[in-house]
Amino acid sequence: MLEARALNLTLDFCLRVGELLLSSGAGAADVTATMKSLSWHFGVRHPDIDVTFTSLSMSYQPSPEDHALIQIRQVKQREIDYEDLTLVDHLVRDVLSDRVDLMEARSTLARIVSSGHSTPRWVITLGWGLMCAGVGLQLGGTSTVVAIAFAAAVCIDRLQLMMSRRRLPFFYQQVAGGAVATILATVAAALGLVDDPSLVVTANIIMLLAGIGFMGALQDALSGFYVTGGARLTEALLATSGIIAGVSGGLTLAKLGVEVGRLDPGAAGFEELSMMALGGAICAGAFAFSSYAPPRIILPIAAIARSRWASRRPSPRPTPAGPGRPGWRRSSSVWSATRSRAGCGCRPWSSWCPRWSRCCPAS
């Protein structure tokens, strides 16, 4: 049986590891399993662990005659941080392999928490800008759209960082980010810099989406942590609502009379597939960098994203009904109408005809 001092230090170490994992984006099931493995390794058998979205608790009762020891820690901040996740994972492996003892592990964990990151914060801001620039390139935007998306992402990140330091709720940070993206896009459209401001808006709100939070909510729900999964889902919905409110408010505040059309990402066409693949690679690599991923993994992530886009091929083009084809009837009114409007030799029934927009009377 552990003495009281060793037991206190063990529970505290397990809770601190779990807090760092949960605040860095790990799932509740992974956090619970890690804490159980560490406690078992240090001689604390079958502790009671409770993990929720905002707090962790751990209790242990050596015997029915003894008082139960209970410790609780609160999760004060949540940010995707793959560097901390990697360092903690290496520390846990060292502990379970008996390469470090409890006191050394506590010192290493304290160093991870207090030392911060080697990458300056303004470099991370540029990384977010590069990610949004990659999205703009992926959507088929011009160099002006890419540049404006980069500048808007930098402004959004610095504004959200300032609001976060003032302890403003995450919902209002999302509102501010969506408003900044929309205002800059409408101003650029009013100045004639971009033809479709929706490209800029879409490229910038990508950095505000709660996709990872939504996937984390599904993971927790499937793992049986329904309270944590529900809380993550609520946060994702609030983040999405904040984006909608910010975009709507930005359009109202701009008052420039600029029409933001509906974005059609497929309009870029497969002839620009190489640029879409390049934009996807830039977006994925920049996101990994901005999330403090280890440098060795950034290039493989970008290569995987590029290969994903490069593997795309046009879908088989449907064979329309016409003379000599199955299912054609000479009395078809549709066939007669389209033949009369195709004097240039185009195929008017096909939206992918390359000459449709230049010479067909129907365009």
Backbone torsions as a table, in degrees:
resi	resn	phi	psi	omega
1	MET	NA	135.2	179.5
2	LEU	-72.5	147.4	173.8
3	GLU	-74.6	166.8	-172.4
4	ALA	-61.1	-40.5	-177.8
5	ARG	-65.7	-47.2	179.8
6	ALA	-63.9	-36.5	179.2
7	LEU	-66.3	-43.1	177.6
8	ASN	-61.8	-45.1	-179.7
9	LEU	-64.9	-37.0	179.5
10	THR	-66.5	-47.9	178.8
11	LEU	-62.8	-40.2	179.5
12	ASP	-64.5	-40.9	179.3
13	PHE	-65.4	-43.8	178.8
14	CYS	-62.0	-41.3	179.4
15	LEU	-67.2	-38.5	179.3
16	ARG	-67.6	-38.7	175.2
17	VAL	-63.6	-45.8	178.9
18	GLY	-62.6	-39.0	178.0
19	GLU	-62.3	-44.4	-179.2
20	LEU	-66.3	-39.4	178.0
21	LEU	-65.5	-46.1	-177.6
22	LEU	-66.6	-39.6	179.7
23	SER	-72.5	-18.5	-179.1
24	SER	-95.2	1.8	174.1
25	GLY	111.0	4.1	179.5
26	ALA	-73.3	153.9	178.3
27	GLY	-75.9	158.0	-178.0
28	ALA	-64.1	-35.3	178.9
29	ALA	-65.5	-41.9	178.5
30	ASP	-65.8	-39.5	179.1
31	VAL	-63.5	-45.7	-179.9
32	THR	-63.1	-43.6	-179.8
33	ALA	-64.5	-39.5	178.8
34	THR	-65.4	-44.1	179.4
35	MET	-64.0	-38.8	178.3
36	LYS	-66.2	-40.0	179.7
37	SER	-64.8	-42.3	179.7
38	LEU	-66.7	-44.0	-179.3
39	SER	-64.7	-39.4	178.2
40	TRP	-64.3	-39.3	-179.3
41	HIS	-64.3	-35.2	-178.6
42	PHE	-90.3	7.9	173.2
43	GLY	96.7	6.1	177.8
44	VAL	-94.4	102.3	-174.6
45	ARG	-90.9	131.9	173.5
46	HIS	54.5	58.7	174.1
47	PRO	-78.5	160.0	175.2
48	ASP	-95.1	119.2	-176.2
49	ILE	-120.2	131.2	178.8
50	ASP	-128.1	120.2	-178.4
51	VAL	-118.4	123.0	172.5
52	THR	-122.9	-176.2	-174.7
53	PHE	-68.7	-28.9	-174.2
54	THR	-118.4	-6.3	-177.3
55	SER	-152.3	159.3	174.2
56	LEU	-131.5	140.4	176.7
57	SER	-133.9	149.0	-178.6
58	MET	-145.1	129.3	-179.0
59	SER	-132.5	152.3	-179.6
60	TYR	-151.9	134.2	177.6
61	GLN	-124.9	106.3	-176.2
62	PRO	-57.6	-40.3	-179.5
63	SER	-152.1	161.5	-179.6
64	PRO	-60.7	-24.3	-179.9
65	GLU	-80.1	-17.7	-177.5
66	ASP	-93.2	157.1	174.9
67	HIS	-75.0	143.7	177.3
68	ALA	-74.9	139.4	176.9
69	LEU	-100.4	124.2	-176.4
70	ILE	-125.8	132.2	175.6
71	GLN	-131.4	143.9	-176.8
72	ILE	-133.9	140.4	173.5
73	ARG	-132.1	143.9	179.6
74	GLN	-100.4	142.3	175.4
75	VAL	-90.8	107.2	-171.9
76	LYS	-89.3	-24.1	179.1
77	GLN	-144.9	153.4	179.7
78	ARG	-134.3	120.8	-179.3
79	GLU	-152.9	136.3	178.8
80	ILE	-68.1	117.5	-175.2
81	ASP	-141.2	94.5	-177.0
82	TYR	-75.9	-19.5	177.0
83	GLU	-69.7	-46.5	177.4
84	ASP	-64.1	-39.7	177.6
85	LEU	-60.4	-40.8	-179.9
86	THR	-67.6	-43.8	-179.4
87	LEU	-65.0	-41.1	178.7
88	VAL	-67.1	-37.8	178.0
89	ASP	-62.8	-41.8	176.7
90	HIS	-64.6	-37.8	178.3
91	LEU	-64.7	-43.2	179.2
92	VAL	-62.6	-40.4	177.9
93	ARG	-63.2	-41.2	178.2
94	ASP	-63.9	-38.9	179.5
95	VAL	-65.9	-47.7	-177.6
96	LEU	-69.2	-19.8	177.3
97	SER	-94.0	5.6	178.6
98	ASP	63.6	27.8	175.3
99	ARG	-84.6	-21.8	176.1
100	VAL	-135.8	150.4	176.8
101	ASP	-94.7	-173.2	-174.8
102	LEU	-64.2	-45.3	-176.8
103	MET	-67.6	-40.6	176.6
104	GLU	-65.4	-38.3	178.6
105	ALA	-65.6	-39.2	177.1
106	ARG	-64.2	-39.8	178.3
107	SER	-65.9	-42.1	178.3
108	THR	-64.1	-42.0	179.4
109	LEU	-64.1	-41.2	177.3
110	ALA	-63.0	-36.4	178.4
111	ARG	-68.2	-37.6	177.7
112	ILE	-64.1	-42.2	-176.7
113	VAL	-71.0	-39.2	-171.6
114	SER	-91.2	-20.6	-173.3
115	SER	-79.9	-21.1	-179.0
116	GLY	74.4	-158.2	-176.9
117	HIS	-109.8	149.7	178.1
118	SER	-75.9	-24.1	179.4
119	THR	-81.6	126.2	178.5
120	PRO	-60.9	150.6	-176.6
121	ARG	-65.5	-32.5	-179.7
122	TRP	-69.6	-25.3	175.2
123	VAL	-70.2	-36.6	175.6
124	ILE	-63.8	-37.1	176.3
125	THR	-61.1	-42.8	176.3
126	LEU	-64.0	-33.2	176.3
127	GLY	-63.0	-42.1	175.9
128	TRP	-63.7	-39.3	176.5
129	GLY	-62.2	-40.4	178.2
130	LEU	-66.1	-35.4	178.3
131	MET	-63.6	-46.2	179.3
132	CYS	-67.4	-33.6	174.9
133	ALA	-63.7	-39.0	176.2
134	GLY	-64.2	-37.0	176.9
135	VAL	-65.4	-41.9	177.1
136	GLY	-60.7	-40.0	176.4
137	LEU	-67.6	-37.1	-179.8
138	GLN	-66.2	-32.7	-179.8
139	LEU	-82.9	1.1	178.8
140	GLY	87.7	20.1	-179.9
141	GLY	-74.7	158.2	177.8
142	THR	-78.0	177.8	178.7
143	SER	-62.8	-32.9	177.0
144	THR	-66.0	-42.7	177.7
145	VAL	-62.0	-42.6	179.7
146	VAL	-62.7	-44.0	-179.2
147	ALA	-65.5	-42.4	179.9
148	ILE	-67.4	-38.5	177.3
149	ALA	-62.9	-39.7	177.8
150	PHE	-62.8	-48.4	-179.3
151	ALA	-63.6	-40.8	-180.0
152	ALA	-65.9	-39.0	178.7
153	ALA	-64.4	-38.9	177.5
154	VAL	-62.7	-44.1	178.6
155	CYS	-63.6	-41.8	-179.3
156	ILE	-63.5	-45.0	-177.7
157	ASP	-65.0	-42.7	179.3
158	ARG	-67.1	-37.0	178.5
159	LEU	-66.7	-44.6	179.0
160	GLN	-66.1	-35.1	177.6
161	LEU	-64.8	-41.7	177.9
162	MET	-64.7	-41.4	178.7
163	MET	-67.5	-36.0	179.0
164	SER	-66.0	-38.3	178.8
165	ARG	-68.2	-21.1	176.0
166	ARG	-95.3	13.1	174.3
167	ARG	61.2	31.5	175.0
168	LEU	-77.2	144.8	-178.1
169	PRO	-59.6	152.9	-176.7
170	PHE	-62.7	-31.7	-179.8
171	PHE	-60.0	-43.8	-178.4
172	TYR	-72.0	-27.1	173.5
173	GLN	-65.4	-39.3	177.1
174	GLN	-66.8	-39.7	177.8
175	VAL	-61.0	-45.9	-179.7
176	ALA	-63.5	-41.0	179.3
177	GLY	-63.8	-45.1	177.9
178	GLY	-64.2	-36.8	179.0
179	ALA	-67.4	-42.7	179.8
180	VAL	-62.4	-44.8	179.6
181	ALA	-60.3	-42.5	-177.4
182	THR	-71.4	-42.1	-179.0
183	ILE	-64.1	-45.2	179.0
184	LEU	-64.0	-37.1	179.4
185	ALA	-67.0	-43.7	-179.7
186	THR	-69.1	-36.2	176.2
187	VAL	-64.4	-42.4	177.9
188	ALA	-63.8	-37.3	177.5
189	ALA	-68.8	-38.3	179.1
190	ALA	-65.9	-32.0	178.0
191	LEU	-82.7	-3.0	179.6
192	GLY	80.1	16.6	-178.9
193	LEU	-79.8	-31.5	179.2
194	VAL	-131.2	148.7	177.4
195	ASP	-87.8	-33.9	-178.0
196	ASP	-124.6	96.1	-178.8
197	PRO	-65.8	-16.8	179.0
198	SER	-64.7	-25.4	175.4
199	LEU	-62.6	-43.9	179.8
200	VAL	-66.8	-43.2	-179.8
201	VAL	-61.7	-45.8	-179.2
202	THR	-64.7	-41.1	-179.6
203	ALA	-63.2	-29.5	-176.7
204	ASN	-91.1	-33.4	-179.2
205	ILE	-74.2	-10.1	175.4
206	ILE	-59.7	-38.5	-178.7
207	MET	-72.2	-12.3	-179.6
208	LEU	-99.2	-10.7	-175.7
209	LEU	-67.7	150.1	-176.9
210	ALA	-104.0	46.7	-178.6
211	GLY	-64.6	-44.2	-179.6
212	ILE	-67.0	-38.0	176.5
213	GLY	-63.4	-38.5	178.7
214	PHE	-66.8	-42.0	177.8
215	MET	-65.6	-37.2	175.6
216	GLY	-63.6	-36.3	177.3
217	ALA	-64.9	-42.3	177.3
218	LEU	-64.1	-40.7	179.3
219	GLN	-62.1	-44.7	179.8
220	ASP	-66.3	-39.2	179.6
221	ALA	-66.0	-41.7	179.2
222	LEU	-69.4	-25.2	179.6
223	SER	-85.3	-3.2	178.7
224	GLY	96.7	3.0	177.9
225	PHE	-96.3	78.5	-171.4
226	TYR	-72.8	-34.6	178.8
227	VAL	-65.6	-47.4	179.0
228	THR	-66.0	-40.9	177.8
229	GLY	-62.5	-41.8	177.2
230	GLY	-64.2	-38.1	178.7
231	ALA	-67.6	-41.7	177.7
232	ARG	-64.0	-40.1	178.9
233	LEU	-65.2	-39.8	176.9
234	THR	-62.0	-42.1	178.2
235	GLU	-63.3	-41.0	178.6
236	ALA	-63.7	-40.7	178.5
237	LEU	-66.6	-39.7	177.6
238	LEU	-65.8	-38.9	177.8
239	ALA	-63.1	-41.7	178.1
240	THR	-67.0	-39.9	177.1
241	SER	-63.4	-37.1	177.0
242	GLY	-63.1	-38.8	177.6
243	ILE	-64.0	-45.1	179.9
244	ILE	-61.5	-44.2	179.0
245	ALA	-64.3	-39.1	179.9
246	GLY	-66.6	-43.1	178.7
247	VAL	-64.9	-43.5	178.6
248	SER	-63.9	-43.6	178.7
249	GLY	-66.1	-36.4	177.6
250	GLY	-64.2	-39.8	177.1
251	LEU	-65.3	-35.1	179.0
252	THR	-71.4	-40.9	-178.4
253	LEU	-73.1	-29.9	-177.6
254	ALA	-63.7	-49.3	178.0
255	LYS	51.2	44.0	-179.0
256	LEU	-106.1	-3.2	-179.7
257	GLY	68.0	28.1	-179.3
258	VAL	-91.6	129.8	179.1
259	GLU	-86.8	117.5	176.7
260	VAL	-94.5	101.6	-176.2
261	GLY	-71.2	170.9	179.5
262	ARG	-79.2	131.6	-177.7
263	LEU	-78.7	135.2	175.9
264	ASP	-123.6	92.3	-176.3
265	PRO	-59.1	-28.4	-178.9
266	GLY	-71.8	-8.0	-178.4
267	ALA	-67.7	-16.3	-179.4
268	ALA	-65.7	-32.5	177.4
269	GLY	81.4	161.7	-177.5
270	PHE	-80.1	-10.7	176.2
271	GLU	-70.2	-17.5	177.8
272	GLU	-105.5	26.7	-175.0
273	LEU	-64.1	-33.2	-179.9
274	SER	-65.2	-39.7	177.9
275	MET	-69.7	-35.7	176.8
276	MET	-65.6	-39.4	177.4
277	ALA	-65.8	-40.2	177.7
278	LEU	-64.5	-42.5	177.8
279	GLY	-63.8	-39.2	177.0
280	GLY	-64.1	-39.4	178.0
281	ALA	-64.9	-43.8	179.1
282	ILE	-63.5	-43.0	-179.1
283	CYS	-62.4	-47.9	-177.8
284	ALA	-66.1	-45.4	-179.8
285	GLY	-64.9	-40.3	179.7
286	ALA	-68.1	-36.5	177.1
287	PHE	-64.9	-42.5	177.9
288	ALA	-62.2	-40.9	178.7
289	PHE	-65.5	-42.3	-178.9
290	SER	-69.5	-21.2	176.8
291	SER	-93.6	16.3	176.8
292	TYR	61.8	36.3	175.0
293	ALA	-69.7	150.1	177.7
294	PRO	-57.3	140.7	-176.5
295	PRO	-57.3	-31.2	-176.0
296	ARG	-67.4	-18.0	-175.2
297	ILE	-100.7	-8.3	-174.6
298	ILE	-68.2	-48.3	-180.0
299	LEU	-64.2	-42.8	174.7
300	PRO	-59.9	-37.1	178.0
301	ILE	-64.3	-44.2	178.2
302	ALA	-63.6	-39.1	179.5
303	ALA	-66.0	-39.6	178.4
304	ILE	-64.8	-42.7	178.9
305	ALA	-64.1	-39.8	179.4
306	ARG	-67.3	-41.1	179.1
307	SER	-66.3	-30.5	177.3
308	ARG	-63.5	-43.4	178.7
309	TRP	-74.4	-36.7	-179.0
310	ALA	-67.0	-23.8	-179.3
311	SER	-79.6	-8.7	-179.7
312	ARG	-73.2	140.5	178.4
313	ARG	-132.5	152.1	177.1
314	PRO	-59.8	140.7	176.7
315	SER	-68.8	151.6	-179.8
316	PRO	-55.8	132.3	-178.9
317	ARG	-77.9	130.3	-178.1
318	PRO	-67.4	141.9	178.0
319	THR	-85.9	113.9	-177.0
320	PRO	-74.7	161.5	176.2
321	ALA	-78.0	135.2	179.6
322	GLY	-164.3	-174.2	-179.3
323	PRO	-57.9	130.2	178.6
324	GLY	82.1	3.2	-179.3
325	ARG	-110.8	149.1	-179.0
326	PRO	-59.9	138.9	175.5
327	GLY	88.7	-0.5	-178.5
328	TRP	-86.7	139.4	175.3
329	ARG	-126.8	131.3	-176.1
330	ARG	-61.5	-25.0	-177.9
331	SER	-84.4	4.0	-177.6
332	SER	-64.8	123.8	179.8
333	SER	-69.2	-32.5	179.3
334	VAL	-65.9	-44.4	-179.5
335	TRP	-64.4	-40.8	179.8
336	SER	-63.9	-41.9	-178.6
337	ALA	-66.3	-41.6	-177.9
338	THR	-72.6	-31.1	177.6
339	ARG	-66.1	-36.2	-178.4
340	SER	-71.8	-16.7	-177.6
341	ARG	-107.7	14.5	-176.5
342	ALA	-124.3	46.7	-179.7
343	GLY	-66.6	-18.5	-179.0
344	CYS	-83.2	-6.5	-179.6
345	GLY	94.0	1.1	177.6
346	CYS	-72.3	169.3	174.1
347	ARG	-101.1	93.3	-171.7
348	PRO	-66.2	-17.4	178.9
349	TRP	-80.7	-5.8	-174.5
350	SER	-110.3	121.9	-180.0
351	SER	-73.4	-12.1	-178.1
352	TRP	-98.5	7.2	179.4
353	CYS	-61.7	125.4	-174.3
354	PRO	-67.8	-18.8	-177.5
355	ARG	-103.1	5.7	-175.1
356	TRP	-60.0	-44.1	-173.6
357	SER	-83.2	-4.9	-175.2
358	ARG	-108.9	-33.8	-170.5
359	CYS	-131.1	-11.2	-177.5
360	CYS	-76.4	135.5	179.1
361	PRO	-62.7	-22.7	-176.7
362	ALA	-77.1	-13.2	-176.4
363	SER	-78.1	NA	NA
